[in-house]
Amino acid sequence: MNDSNQTMPALPHLTSEFFLWLWWKTEEEGGTLSLGETVGAVTIWVDERLGFRSPGETKVTTVVTGDRAAETLEAKAALYGGKVLHQLRLHVQRGDREFGLTLQGPDMTLAQVKLPQVTQDTEEEAIYDRLFLYGELCFILSALWNQFAELRVSQPWRSVLLPSIRNWVEGRRLNS
């Protein structure tokens, strides 16, 4: 019997591709995404931590940390060298609320979640507000995943987006 902590999901590459797509959206398209009428516009940016692993491995082998970690040569070199994202520190802004979180692994575990500050009169109200904000964050992440999944199975993924992402990884633009 396999230990569930040691097995990878059937399609672990999709999570790494999702992380890469989010990173690419922040750098190449400014990070503002329209997630439909129910969610609206959100702004995302990558910050402070990127964890990479070799394809087929389960453990992180390269970690890039610090301010603007996503903009470092080390992060781009890891991608260019064939490593895939396994951890991604992300900030999400919706309206006046800003969330911080780390997405990890092939199952997209949420870690180090930072919710917007709540100021309520009672502890019970504060708990309800924090639960609401956590639900909102999960709702936003679900919408981001759904948008990625729709794009991932579309023709523009293969013909336009994937070549753009590959060129971004290599450090050049299609129009250059």
N, C-alpha and C positions, 0 to 999 in steps of 0.2 A: 504494500500500500504506500502510495506517495504522500509525503507531507505537503499540504497545500501551500506552505510557505516556500517550497522549493520548486514548484511547478509554475510554468508561465502560461498565461491564457493562450488560446488557440491562435489569436492574431495580435501578438504583442507589438508588432510594428505599427499598428494603427495609433496607439497612444504616442509613440515617439514621433510619428508623422504629425499628429495633432499638436504636440508641443512645438515642433519645428514650424508648423503653419502659423501658430500664435506668435512665435518669435518673428517670423518673416512679416506677418501683418503689422507688427509694431514698428519695424524698421522701414519697410518698403511702402507701406500704405498709411503711415501715421498712427496706426493703432486704434482708430475710431471705426467701429463696426455698427451697422444697423442690424438689429436682431428682431425685426418685425414689430408689429403693433403692440404685442403683449409685453415685450421687454423694452423696446426702444433702442436708443443709441447708448453704447458703452465705449469707454476708452480703456485700452489695456496697455500695459508696458511691462517689460521684463526687467528685473532688477536683482541685484545682490547675489544671486546664486544660480548656477547652471551645473547640473551633474550629467556626465556622459558615461556610456558604457559601450563596450564592443558589441556588435550584433551577435545574437545568440548567447550572450552572457547575461547573468542576472544581477551582477554587482557593479556599482559605480566604480569606474577606474580613473576618471578625471573629473575634478571639481574646480570650477572657476568661481571665485567669490569676490566681493568688494563692490564699491560703487560702480555702476554702469558695467557690470560684468559681461553683459550681452554685447558690449561694444569692443571688447578686448580682442587682440590678435589670438590669444590662447583659445578663446571660445570658437572663433572661426577656424583655427587650425585643427581643433578637435573634430569639427564637422567635416572639414576638408580631408582629414585623415581617415574618414569613414566611421567615426563614432556616432552614436545616436543619443538623443536626449533621453534621460531617464528621470531627471528632476528639473523642475522649472519654478523659480520664484516669480510670482506674477502679482501685479496690482491691477485692480479692476475699479473703474469709476463709473457710477451710474447716477446721473444727477449730481447732487451734492454729497453723495455717500461714496467713500473709498474703502475698498477691501484689500487686504494683503493675504496671500496664501502661497503655499508651496504644493505643487502637484508632483506626485512621485509614482514611479513604476508603471508597469503595464496595466494596473488596475486603477490608476489615477487616484491614489490615496490623497486625501487632503491633509496637510500638515501645516503647522505654524500659521493657523488662521488668525488674522487680525481683522476684527469687525470695527465698523465706525463706533465712535464713542456714543454711549447713551447716557442721558441725564434724566432720571426719573425720580419721583418723590419717594417711592418705596422700592425695596429689594425685589418684591414680586413683579412690579411693573418693569423693572430693569431686566429681569429674567425673561419676561415675555418679549420685550423689545429685542434682546439678544437672540432669542429663538427665531423671531421674525426676520432679523437681519441674516442669520445663518441660512434660513430658508430662501431668502432673496438671493444670496450668493450661490446656492445650489441651483436655483432657477436660472440664473445668468450662465453658470457653467454648462448646464444642460442645453441652453439655447446656443452657446458657442459650439458645443459638441455636435448638435444637430446641424448647424450651418456647415461645419467642417465635413460631416458625414455626407450631406447632400452634394457638396462640391467634390468630395473624394470619389464618388461613383459617377460623376458627370464627365462628359466629353471634354469640357474646358479644363478639367484637372490634367488630363494627359497632354492636351495640345497647347495650353497656355500657362496654367499655374505651375505645373511641375517643371517645365523648362525655366520659368521665371525664378522659381525657388532654387533650382540647380545653379543658375547663373549668379544668384545672390550668394549662395554658398561659395562659389568660386570667386566672388568679389567683383563681378561685372554685371552690367545691365544689358538687357536685350537691345535697347535703343542706342547703345553706345557704339 
